[in-house]
Amino acid sequence: MNPKISVIVPVFKTEEYLAECLNSIISQTLKEIEIIIINDASPDNSISIIREFEKKDDRIRVIDNKQNEGVRIARNDGIKLARGELVC
């Protein structure tokens, strides 16, 4: 499947809102999407939440940075992997 849209989600200290964010993305009516989640060495429980969603939805791709790079680099890393016609 070539996705129409690549959704890039940089993550750092967002465990409180992360499940709501990911549920919103995966429940969109457009199914031809890929979801690229970049865990930017978040010190909270974000990576566990991300891994649970990854198990449930094969459209999710995960980058798990071991060192915090900052949101700009996280987004750029996601853009490099994006296969969609559009990136958001």
C-alpha positions in Angstrom: 0.0 0.0 0.0 1.3 3.4 -0.9 -0.2 5.8 1.6 -1.9 9.0 0.5 -0.8 10.8 3.7 2.1 10.4 6.1 1.3 11.6 9.6 4.4 12.4 11.6 4.1 12.5 15.4 7.1 13.7 17.4 6.8 12.5 21.1 8.5 13.9 24.2 6.9 13.9 27.6 3.3 13.4 26.2 2.2 10.2 27.9 -0.9 12.0 29.3 -2.2 12.9 25.9 -0.5 10.3 23.6 -3.3 7.7 23.6 -5.9 10.3 22.8 -3.8 11.6 19.9 -3.1 8.2 18.4 -6.7 7.1 18.8 -7.7 10.2 16.9 -5.3 9.5 14.1 -6.1 5.8 13.6 -9.9 6.4 13.7 -9.9 8.8 10.7 -12.1 7.8 7.8 -9.1 7.9 5.4 -7.4 4.6 5.9 -4.6 5.0 3.3 -2.2 6.7 5.8 1.0 5.8 7.5 1.7 7.0 11.0 5.3 7.7 11.8 5.9 8.2 15.6 9.2 9.5 16.7 9.9 8.9 20.4 12.6 11.5 21.1 14.1 9.8 24.2 11.0 10.7 26.2 11.7 9.9 29.9 8.1 9.1 30.7 6.0 6.0 29.7 5.4 7.2 26.1 7.3 4.4 24.4 5.2 1.8 26.2 2.0 3.5 24.9 3.5 3.7 21.4 4.4 0.0 21.4 0.9 -1.0 22.4 -0.5 1.0 19.5 2.1 -0.4 17.1 0.9 -3.9 18.0 -2.7 -3.0 17.1 -2.2 -1.1 13.8 0.2 -2.1 11.1 0.1 1.5 9.6 2.3 2.7 12.5 6.1 3.0 12.1 8.2 3.8 15.2 11.5 5.6 15.5 12.8 5.3 19.1 15.6 7.8 19.6 18.0 6.9 22.5 19.1 10.5 22.9 16.8 13.6 22.7 17.4 15.4 19.4 14.7 18.0 19.6 11.4 18.4 17.7 12.9 19.8 14.5 15.2 16.8 14.0 12.5 14.4 15.0 10.2 15.8 12.4 12.9 15.7 9.8 13.6 12.1 10.6 10.0 11.3 10.0 9.9 13.2 6.7 12.9 11.1 5.5 10.9 7.9 6.1 7.5 9.2 4.8 6.1 7.4 1.7 2.8 9.4 1.5 1.8 11.7 -1.3 1.3 14.4 1.4 3.1 14.8 4.8 1.5 16.3 7.9 
